[in-house]
Every structure is written in C-alpha cells, then in structure tokens.
Amino acid sequence: MHRSAFAACAVVLLLPLGACGTAAGDSSTVTVTVGYQSKTINTVTAGTLLRSLGYFEKQLNSLDDGVTYKVAWQDYATGAPITAQMTAGKIDIGSMGDFPLLINAARGKQLGRPTHLVSVTGYNLRGGLNTIVTAPDSQLTSLQDLKGKQVSTSVGSAADGTLVRALQRAGIDPAEDIEKLNQQPAVGASALASGSADALSQFVAWPGLLAHQGKAKALYDGAQLNLPTFHGVTVRQDFAKERPRVLEAFLAAQAQATDYLNDRPVAAAEKVAEVTGLPAEVVYLYNGAHGIATFDPALKPRLVSALKEDVAVLRSAKLTGDVDVDSFVDDRYVKKALGASYAKRLASAPPAAAGEVWAKGATRTRAFESPEELLAHVAAHRDTLRAAYVPDATTGTLWFADKAVWVADGERLAPFVAPATARAYVEAHKGARIITYADALERAS
C-alpha cells in the first residue's frame, strides 16, 4: 500500500495541496502524507506508535464522506527535511522538536506556504529531553572542559539549542570557544566513538541509547536549564483549511495513541522498540510511566511561552529572523477534535518523579518511593531485572541506575545524571561523597 501511495503522489506533486487530494465528497482516493521521525521517540504518538496502532487510518475510514483515504508515512532522522518537504507541498502533516518547529514556521512564511503548530506530542518542563554526552573513557567532567573541543550536534535542533544555552550560562561562547560539528545524530554518534568528536549534544533517544550501550556517559543534563522542551505536530495551512476533518481525525488518533501509551507504557515501549530497532529499555527511559517525556497533545501555555523564548537563540545563530509564535500556534483543530476532554488535558501535570524496575518477562514496572528502596530491590534481584531507573536528585530526570553518578550522604543515596550536579551536591552537603554504583548497591542491601 505504501509503495503505491508514494507512486500515486509522485504524479501530482504540483497540485496545490501537495498530497494526492481531490475535492471533499469526491469518490476518488486521497493520500495524506505524514512526515515523522521514528527514532525521535517522544514523537511516537504522532508517528511510530500511531502508525503501528493504525488509529489514523481508522479515524479516516470513519469520516464516511465518500472519499477513500490512504496514508503515506515518510520517516526522517530530523525535522529539517520534513520542513523542506512541507514547504515544497509534499508533506501535509509533520512532527518535530521545538527549535525545528520555529524554523518550520519561518520557512513556511518565507516561501509562501505557512504552517501551524496544532498539538504537542512529548514534553519535559525542565528540558531533560536533550543531553550532552562524552565517550565512556573521557576525562571531560564539566562544560568548562569543552573549551577548545569538538562538539557534535544537529544545528537548528532542540539539542543544539540546549548546547548553546548551556555553554552561554557557563560563560562559554558557543561560536568561538568550541568547534561545533553540524552532524546528523547517527553521524555524531560515530564521531564520538571514533574520537573525532569530544562530545555529542543530541535529542531523545540518542543520549539514552548510547549510555545504555556503554558507548557514552552523560556530561550535562538538559534539565539543568529548567526550560521546557517539547515536540509537536505542524500542518500546512492550506491543507488544514481544505481538509479540516482530516486534520481533526489525525489529532483524535494522536489522542488515542497518547492514551494507549499512558495506559500501557510497557506495551507501547515494546511496540516502538519492535518497529525502530531501539532497545525497549531505552524507549521506556523516555516514554515510560515516569519517563523523561510526558505525553499530552494539549498546547499548554507554558510550552508556548518557552517557544517564544527559543526564537532569540535561533535568531542569534542567524537560522531565522523573528517568528510570530502567536500566529503560528493554532489550537482550534485539536480543541474540536478532543472536545470536552481538551480542558482536562490542558490542566494535567507530569507524574511525580519515581524510580522504577522492569523485571524480565513483566508487563508492568514496579515503582519505588526512594532510591534506597529501589537499590535494595535491585541488589536482591540482580539476575531477574531487565532495567532499573532512578530520577536525578536535583532535576528529576530519569536515568539508568547503573549509569547514574551516585552520592552517599549519611544514610541517603542520591543519584545524578551528570558528574557536575553530583559534585555540586557534595560541595553543598558536608560529609557527602561520590561513590560507585557497586558501593551504592552494597550500602542499600
């Protein structure tokens, strides 16, 4: 079906709608083209998971408007090519991170193909979706150590925004004091492994994946910025106006996928892992019950405000000029699609941070109120656990327990994503000291 859908689209790429559209009510076939990022796993409710569940296709079938709908799913590594295809009229609906969304808005306006942000997929109110990592044997332990070093990132991405802001806060000029390598995530990961990059700043799920594989360790937790970061759904304005019911069907399907993920996080992680080839343990780190990402399609004011703050970063990097965020954000379609439930979603908050363990063969994880309790359980069940996760003691960012930096403070055991935050805690608490994971397990048991 997908090959035939793409072939059909190729014949009519110059139509005003870009996709294979015909007038509503016509009995012809209409192909809706969706651009997504399968491995950017906090977009799964508008991409990988949504596709695997088939909810969008079911919603389209229920329109009963005399049109036969097909969906062409196009997978990309980053948001930039999705924007290029949207402004060329070849993608109708796309999902991408906050910084790429702003570039999407700017390019759309510049090229006369305006787009609109219509929903959110996954978000983190502190910025924990982006992380700077180094090689496992690296001697770099703080942002100050990056001066004069080569740092890989995808310029214009949310991870690039985190890198720029983090360096600026540390008094480091991101344009002068480091050599920035503009690379796709997979290329950057290879550069880190080969030693041609000293550090890598990337978005979900690359930092967690590389840490899980033992190919990287965290240097900087994006949540230290305490600035929201998110991914969202963007649509071409002409498509939304011509086919509002199709867009509403997409957003209703996204809400269904969101509910599936929130109700069955382990099953959702397994589904995404099967499709993407990512380890399910990594998917769960971000998309789990207490994962780094919170999933909710509502366009929360706090996220929109954060988007406005992002404009200055892109403008200073000369990637965009001014962006009118208020005119870019359009919540009419998602409000109509979700009806009375939208207000409830808008008022919802992320779940409280908690540690979790995932036992082999289990369809649910088990949460713990304290790191000490979790470690005691891990120590007693080492051979039966698939993964153990702990929230950073200061930022709340979930991380693999065996990859965290552990601090002993009297009887308390505190985990941290990055060494700098662990050191800051030690300096502020007399008698506290950094210990190994093995030592932490022994103390807990």
ABEGO torsion letter per residue (X at the ends): XAAAAAAAAAAAAABAAGBBBBBBGBABBBBBBBBBBAABAAAAAABAAAAAAGAAAAAAAAAGAGBBBBBBBBBBABAAAAAAAAAAGABABBBBBAAAAAAAAAAAAAAGBBBBBABBBBBBAAGAABBBBBBAABABABAAAABGBBBBBBBGBAAAAAAAAAAAAAGBBAAAABBBBBBBAAAAAAAAAAGABABBBBBOAAAAAAAAAGABBBABBAAAAGBBBBBBBBBBAAAAAABAAAAAAAAAAAAAAAAAAAABAAAAAAAAAAAAGBBAAAAAAAABAABABBBBABBBAAAAAAAAAAAAAAAAAGABBBBBAAAABBAAAAAAAAEAAAAAAAABBBBBBBBBBBBBGBABBBBBABAAAAAAAAAAAAAABABBBBBBAAAGBBBBAAABBBBBBEABBBBBABAAAAAAAAAABBGBBBBBAAAAAAAAX
